[in-house]
Amino acid sequence: MESSDVNSNISTTAFLRLRHDIKNQLSNIQLAIAGLKFECQADTSEDLALYISSLEQSAKAIDLMLNDFTKP
């Protein structure tokens, strides 16, 4: 096995670990967002709805980016 193959395998393994760790934290963020939405249902503030929507969209975008990196 060539050195570049070894480095590639190490990089792939490191990336997959990092991706897994990021996705775990992202799940926590998504759960917190869902909790905020539930707790703030009575609040009719458009600003709050915008902030929560922005957080949801950003979390979804990060998740999609991580998934796209592992597609062949």
Stockholm file with secondary structure:
# STOCKHOLM 1.0

chainA/1-72         MESSDVNSNISTTAFLRLRHDIKNQLSNIQLAIAGLKFECQADTSEDLALYISSLEQSAKAIDLMLNDFTKP
#=GR chainA/1-72 SS CCHHHHHHHHHHHHHHHHHHHHHHHHHHHHHHHHHHHHHTTTCCCHHHHHHHHHHHHHHHHHHHHHHHHTCC
#=GC SS_cons        CCHHHHHHHHHHHHHHHHHHHHHHHHHHHHHHHHHHHHHTTTCCCHHHHHHHHHHHHHHHHHHHHHHHHTCC
//
